[in-house]
Amino acid sequence: MSERRKRCPHNGDSLASRPDFVQRIYSPHSIAAIVMEISTQGVNGPDVLDGTGLDLAELDLHTTQVSYQQLDTVIRNAIHLSRDSAIALRAGLRMHVTRFGMYGYALLSSPSHREARAFSNRYIRVAGPLCDATSAYEQSTVVCTIEPRHWADTSDDAYRFAVEFALSAHLTTSRDLAGTSFGFSHVSLAYDKPEHAGLYDELFACPVLFGQRNNTYGYDLSSADGVVTLADPRSHAMAREMCEQVLAEVNRGGSAAAEIRRRLIERTGRYPNIEVIAEELAIHPRALRRRLEAEGTSYRDILADVRRRLAIEYLRKTDMTNEEIASRLGYSDAANFRHAFLRWTGKSPSDFRVSANTF
């Protein structure tokens, strides 16, 4: 077996403790594209998914949500199993704009190409991309800088995989928006020249430089300018609103507040104090308080928010009494719960339940 096909070491173990790496909130579209491409080599899909807990049928369900940890496993499986070192470039070509759900719909309905670029700059993370990407203007050229989300070592095959996948995916989606004549004017890459470098010339048909400081590509502004063909203000506004909601969830994912919130939701009854949570997170309570302060919140505020959200769910979706809910939320009696709920919503639990069930 060649060196390329050996399973390479990676930092997955250290990443596994990070909420933004393990949270399952993304569409499996990238995983599906990788599985589809490698299947053309005769590799079985289940082998590519080994270690992810996913099966092939789940990749076609709109309800399936995956994490970067699962994506990392698929990438490394693909590198190990593929007989084609250019697997990432070929898989990325499958990423048409319609694969990206509401994010793609928002791009398609953008009023202009300039606004589509601005939208992508802000919301690309809702798509669960392998790389972050930011577009900027240099006179008559648009330059996009791409950087792998969770792979930092340029010598790691997974780093190159992420960049190659992003490059070809960006080319495909740009052609979906601007037409098949769209192309890059240059490509610069931070990793060394791979054995399949010839395919870069074939796919991108422009100068390609390896061993550079950053990963960038450029294109002439005139090739993607003016009104988007399928522009629709109402559709774009709707899609943008949904992307904003997902972005808020994504942004919470890597925070200490998000991890505390998750741990509290998993508990019922008596909630621990911040010292207990800090011990679980292997961080000093004082340091945890500082992190929460930097995120604009506190343990007390997080606990109140968790209690409020759970109380609303219980009142809307169960027949639990106020006493039972109070016990579930860690209050000593129903009166304390009632006072807290009134403070949160301006209504008593009983009044809220009546209004929630009135159509």
C-alpha positions in Angstrom: 0.0 0.0 0.0 1.3 3.5 -0.9 2.1 6.1 1.7 -0.8 8.1 0.4 -3.3 5.4 1.2 -2.1 4.8 4.8 -4.3 6.1 7.5 -2.6 9.3 8.7 -2.4 10.5 12.3 -4.7 13.4 13.2 -5.8 15.6 16.1 -9.3 14.1 16.3 -8.8 13.1 19.9 -8.1 16.6 21.0 -10.9 18.0 18.9 -13.4 15.6 20.3 -13.7 17.7 23.5 -14.8 20.7 21.6 -18.5 21.3 21.3 -18.3 22.8 17.8 -16.6 19.6 16.6 -19.1 17.1 18.0 -22.4 18.9 17.8 -24.7 17.3 15.3 -26.5 20.3 13.6 -25.4 20.1 10.0 -26.8 18.5 6.8 -25.0 15.4 5.6 -24.6 16.8 2.1 -20.8 16.8 2.1 -20.7 13.2 3.4 -23.2 12.1 0.8 -21.1 13.6 -2.0 -18.0 11.9 -0.7 -19.8 8.5 -0.5 -21.3 9.0 -4.0 -17.9 9.8 -5.5 -16.0 7.0 -3.9 -18.7 4.5 -4.8 -17.7 5.0 -8.5 -14.5 3.3 -7.6 -16.3 0.3 -6.3 -15.9 1.1 -2.7 -18.9 0.2 -0.5 -20.7 3.1 1.1 -20.9 1.5 4.6 -17.1 1.2 4.6 -16.7 4.9 4.1 -19.2 5.5 6.9 -17.4 3.1 9.3 -17.1 4.7 12.7 -19.7 7.4 12.2 -22.8 5.7 13.4 -24.5 6.6 10.2 -26.0 4.3 7.5 -26.6 5.1 3.8 -30.3 5.6 4.2 -29.8 8.4 6.7 -27.8 10.4 4.1 -31.0 10.9 2.1 -33.2 12.1 5.0 -33.7 15.8 5.5 -33.9 15.2 9.2 -30.4 13.8 9.5 -27.9 16.0 11.2 -24.2 15.3 11.4 -21.1 16.7 13.2 -17.6 17.7 12.0 -16.4 14.7 14.0 -18.4 12.4 11.7 -17.2 14.3 8.7 -13.6 14.0 9.8 -14.1 10.2 10.1 -15.5 10.0 6.6 -12.7 12.1 5.1 -10.0 9.9 6.7 -11.9 6.7 5.6 -12.1 8.1 2.0 -8.4 8.9 2.0 -7.6 5.4 3.2 -9.9 3.6 0.9 -9.7 5.6 -2.3 -7.6 4.5 -5.3 -7.7 8.1 -6.6 -5.7 10.7 -4.8 -8.0 13.4 -6.3 -11.1 12.0 -4.6 -11.7 15.4 -2.8 -11.6 17.4 -6.0 -14.0 15.1 -7.8 -16.4 14.8 -4.8 -16.6 18.6 -4.5 -17.8 18.9 -8.1 -21.0 17.2 -6.9 -21.8 20.1 -4.6 -24.4 22.0 -6.7 -26.1 24.9 -5.0 -29.3 23.0 -4.5 -27.5 20.5 -2.2 -27.1 23.3 0.4 -30.8 23.5 1.5 -31.9 27.0 2.6 -28.4 28.3 2.4 -28.3 27.4 -1.3 -31.8 28.7 -1.8 -30.8 32.1 -0.4 -27.9 32.3 -2.8 -30.1 31.5 -5.8 -32.6 34.1 -4.8 -30.1 36.8 -3.9 -30.9 40.2 -5.5 -27.3 40.4 -7.0 -24.1 38.5 -7.2 -22.5 41.1 -4.9 -25.2 40.5 -2.3 -24.8 36.8 -2.7 -21.1 37.1 -1.8 -22.0 39.3 1.2 -24.5 36.6 2.2 -22.0 33.9 1.9 -19.4 35.8 3.9 -21.9 36.0 6.8 -23.7 32.7 6.6 -21.4 30.1 5.1 -21.0 28.3 8.4 -24.7 27.2 8.4 -23.8 24.9 5.5 -21.3 23.0 7.6 -18.5 23.7 5.2 -15.1 22.0 5.2 -13.6 25.4 4.9 -14.4 28.9 6.1 -14.4 31.3 3.1 -14.4 35.1 2.8 -14.6 37.1 -0.4 -13.0 40.5 -0.8 -12.5 42.9 -3.7 -9.2 43.9 -5.2 -10.0 46.4 -8.0 -11.7 44.3 -10.7 -11.0 41.0 -9.1 -12.8 39.0 -6.4 -10.4 37.1 -4.1 -11.8 34.4 -1.9 -9.7 33.1 1.0 -10.5 29.6 2.3 -9.3 28.0 5.5 -10.1 24.5 6.8 -12.5 24.6 9.7 -11.0 21.9 11.9 -7.8 20.8 10.1 -4.8 23.1 10.8 -1.7 21.1 9.7 -1.0 21.7 6.0 0.9 18.4 5.9 -2.2 16.5 7.0 -4.0 14.8 4.1 -7.3 15.9 5.7 -6.2 19.5 5.4 -5.6 19.2 1.6 -8.8 17.1 1.3 -10.8 20.0 2.9 -9.3 22.6 0.6 -9.7 20.6 -2.5 -13.3 19.8 -1.8 -14.0 23.4 -1.1 -12.3 24.6 -4.3 -14.3 22.4 -6.6 -17.5 22.9 -4.6 -17.1 26.7 -4.9 -16.5 26.3 -8.7 -19.6 24.2 -9.1 -21.9 26.5 -7.1 -20.5 29.6 -8.8 -21.3 28.1 -12.2 -24.8 27.4 -10.9 -25.2 31.0 -10.1 -23.2 32.8 -12.8 -23.3 30.3 -15.7 -21.0 27.6 -17.1 -18.5 30.1 -18.5 -17.5 31.1 -15.0 -13.9 30.3 -14.0 -11.1 31.1 -11.6 -8.3 33.4 -12.7 -5.8 32.0 -10.3 -5.5 29.5 -7.4 -2.9 29.7 -4.6 -2.5 26.9 -2.1 -0.7 26.5 1.2 0.2 22.8 0.9 2.8 21.1 -1.3 2.1 20.0 -4.9 0.1 16.7 -4.8 0.6 13.8 -7.2 -2.6 14.6 -9.1 -1.6 18.3 -9.7 -2.4 17.8 -13.4 -6.1 17.6 -12.6 -5.9 21.2 -11.2 -5.0 22.4 -14.6 -7.8 20.5 -16.1 -10.5 21.6 -13.7 -9.5 25.2 -13.0 -7.8 26.1 -16.3 -5.8 28.9 -14.7 -2.4 29.4 -13.0 -2.1 27.3 -9.8 0.7 27.8 -7.2 1.5 25.5 -4.3 3.4 26.1 -1.1 2.0 29.6 -0.7 1.1 31.4 2.5 -2.7 31.1 2.1 -5.3 29.2 0.2 -7.0 31.7 -2.2 -8.6 31.8 -5.6 -9.7 34.8 -7.6 -12.0 35.6 -10.5 -12.8 38.6 -12.6 -15.6 40.6 -11.1 -17.3 40.9 -14.5 -17.8 37.1 -14.7 -20.2 37.2 -11.7 -21.8 40.7 -11.4 -25.2 42.3 -11.7 -28.6 40.7 -11.0 -28.8 37.0 -10.2 -31.0 35.2 -12.7 -33.4 33.7 -10.1 -33.5 36.8 -7.8 -36.6 36.9 -5.6 -36.7 39.3 -2.7 -39.4 37.5 -0.7 -37.8 34.1 -1.1 -34.4 35.5 -0.2 -35.7 37.2 2.9 -37.4 33.9 4.1 -34.3 31.9 3.5 -32.1 34.5 5.1 -34.2 34.4 8.3 -33.9 30.6 8.5 -30.2 30.8 8.0 -29.9 33.4 10.7 -31.6 31.0 13.1 -29.2 28.2 12.2 -26.2 30.6 12.5 -27.2 31.5 16.0 -27.2 27.8 16.9 -23.8 27.3 15.2 -22.3 30.3 17.0 -23.5 29.0 20.4 -22.0 25.6 19.6 -18.4 26.4 20.4 -19.1 28.4 23.5 -18.8 27.5 27.2 -22.4 28.7 27.5 -23.6 26.1 24.9 -21.8 23.3 26.7 -23.3 24.3 30.1 -26.7 24.6 28.5 -26.4 21.1 27.0 -25.4 19.6 30.4 -28.2 21.3 32.2 -30.9 20.2 29.7 -29.7 16.6 30.2 -30.5 16.8 33.9 -33.8 17.0 35.7 -34.6 17.9 39.3 -31.7 19.4 41.3 -29.3 21.4 39.1 -25.6 21.6 40.2 -23.9 24.8 41.1 -21.2 26.4 38.9 -18.4 24.7 40.9 -19.7 21.3 40.0 -20.1 22.2 36.3 -16.6 23.7 36.3 -15.2 20.4 37.7 -16.9 18.4 35.0 -15.4 20.7 32.4 -12.0 20.5 34.0 -11.8 24.3 34.4 -11.4 26.5 37.5 -14.8 28.1 38.5 -13.2 31.5 38.4 -12.0 30.9 34.8 -15.4 29.6 33.8 -17.1 32.7 35.2 -14.7 34.9 33.2 -15.4 32.9 30.0 -19.1 33.3 30.5 -18.7 37.0 31.2 -16.8 37.3 27.9 -19.7 35.6 26.1 -22.1 38.1 27.7 -23.8 35.7 30.1 -23.6 34.0 33.5 -24.3 30.6 35.0 -27.4 32.1 36.7 -28.7 33.4 33.4 -28.1 30.1 31.5 -29.8 28.1 34.3 -32.8 30.5 34.2 -33.0 30.2 30.4 -32.9 26.4 30.5 -35.6 26.4 33.1 -37.8 28.8 31.1 -37.4 26.8 27.9 -38.2 23.5 29.6 -41.1 25.0 31.5 -42.7 26.3 28.2 -42.2 22.9 26.6 -43.8 21.1 29.5 -46.8 23.5 29.6 -47.3 23.2 25.9 -46.8 19.5 25.3 -47.6 17.7 28.6 -50.3 17.4 31.2 -47.9 17.8 34.0 -49.1 19.8 37.0 -47.4 22.9 38.2 -46.1 20.9 41.1 -44.6 18.2 38.8 -43.0 20.9 36.6 -41.6 22.7 39.6 -40.0 19.5 40.8 -38.6 18.7 37.4 -37.0 22.2 37.2 -35.5 22.0 40.7 -37.8 24.4 42.6 -38.7 23.7 46.2 -42.4 24.2 45.5 -44.9 25.3 42.9 -45.2 28.8 44.3 -41.5 29.5 43.6 -41.9 28.1 40.1 -45.0 30.2 39.5 -43.2 33.4 40.5 -40.2 32.7 38.3 -42.5 31.9 35.3 -44.4 35.1 35.8 -41.1 37.0 35.8 -40.0 35.3 32.6 -43.2 35.6 30.5 -45.6 38.0 32.3 -48.1 35.2 32.7 -48.8 32.6 35.3 -48.2 28.9 34.2 -51.9 28.3 34.2 -52.7 31.3 32.0 -49.8 30.4 29.7 -51.1 26.9 29.2 -54.6 28.2 28.4 -53.3 30.7 25.8 -50.9 28.1 24.3 -53.8 25.7 23.7 -56.1 28.3 22.2 -56.2 28.4 18.5 
